[in-house]
């Protein structure tokens, strides 16, 4: 029985690391610009589809991988430079809903560009594997986990120790004051959208290879990713990583309990809900607002 | 004697001439449709509807594509005694509300005489009562849910997951030694739940074991689904899924060396052009698929005519899958039924009656004669073929065979009443 649990643990960690990676991209952007980007999954999906398309045209594989990152960056920065500034002073909810619109636009475009034919996105590490706890783990799965951990460490160091990281944190705290202090808002925000877009591109590439190359499925990965980000209270990168991994592992483990197995898709919502309740503990609901 | 020799020689020459003329006609690539006059129909159009579901997560438009191409061919060849068919196709976009709206538009506003080629996972459940109350028949082509087979006014040419899945299991039990099969399907009661429950019942009726593994359609963690089958200690996996998720699951299984651990069978969805390129060599000789209609490469007259119809009258991007074959056959049987009516007085009641009168018509695309009749449920197609995935293509391993599930009892009784058994 221990071996069976081990199988599901390893499996859950792999998918969970993708949720975590996407959650990290969401948190970085949220911390720097105030945007909770619900179009994040669509960016990842578009990146995966472009990578497949470039590979299908016969390009050298690294070109197709780079095209995924480039697609994520371009689509993310395009939104950040063209639409986001107009919403900079709006409420967080309005900003988030606006990204939903972008998600629908991207989904529609993908439907227009790529019909419902069968496709497969393969990466070279898919063919290499090691046996861990009785389950064969491909190098792609290990890369997903490694990239998620590396992204957390790199971004913590970058945000805490670099000048640009400081600018990003200042911008997230108070956009007006940051502008008064002379922080180059456009440059900082563009960088944040770019980093988040690159992470979306990488996540899409890994997701397309590990799970499924279907735009809709990848697009709605934003749900567990958002849940992971909520576990990190939309600020903490290590907690987001933990949240993503937790969602992946619990989702996998529920498979072993038959009555709940068909309801595994609820896992992100339940965990996010529990986390919100935990964060709200000790506060009482009143009709008076703080304002 | 000399006269007899001359006559015989003359007859032989005439036969040869006719044969060579027919062969030439068959070889010239021209499809044969309806009256086959070569003259375009120009009378008052006869309105016919069709509803497909074409949006993420799947494209079920093959049935209406096949039917539309055949109707265009019929219209270019005399129509229904001079009257063309005006085929109005709507897309329900997998949205139940929209499915109800487009059906109401077709049935009540456009006043179509029938619907042909429907393919959807949504619209049959929403509209079955509308079709019955308005007494309009639906000759569907892409059904996947129970309501489609258990309604008085819907008859589908395709089998759907239940017979095709059990057909695959029957083959697995008889040829691969299956004793415990996992049915992996979507957690949708009238789709995966329905088909997998009957699969389990079928296994039990053979003294064997069946296990349902139902997953949410949006679940991304296919590895856990695969591992669940591993934990259940089954020996066979039946992929009761659309092609996309099924391919995803096979990819996960390939990572885990699943080819050696299980026998792999599937109903029709995996029999689709393009599967070979996506699957690669790993699954060669290890993936068995039940097909509801005939092989895409079959030399049968109807299959060859379907190819010609699609080549000549299909549009760029039209699907050429099992649903398309099914749409072609549905449209062909529908046109044949209409041609028996007085063209000038065609109305819905007459068309409904004409469709219900269809009994025992045949096509090489189907294993058994097709029929409709008046009944609370319809499933004329419940015999199929089995292919194995081999070297990037498919190879026939068992020709037409029936399945023997208890689900078919009322269907078989109906066939007996119609004199088909």
Interface residues (C-beta under 8 A of the other chain):
Chain A: X4 X7 X8 X11 X12 X14 X15 X107 X111 X115 X116 X117 X118 X119 X120 X126 X129 X135 X136 X138 X207 X211 X212 X214 X215 X216 X217 X220 X221 X224 X248 X251 X252 X255 X256 X261 X262 X263 X264 X265
Chain B: X54 X55 X56 X57 X58 X59 X187 X213 X214 X215 X216 X218 X219 X220 X221 X222 X223 X224 X225 X227 X228 X230 X231 X243 X244 X245 X247 X248 X251 X255 X256 X257 X272 X274 X275 X277 X278 X317
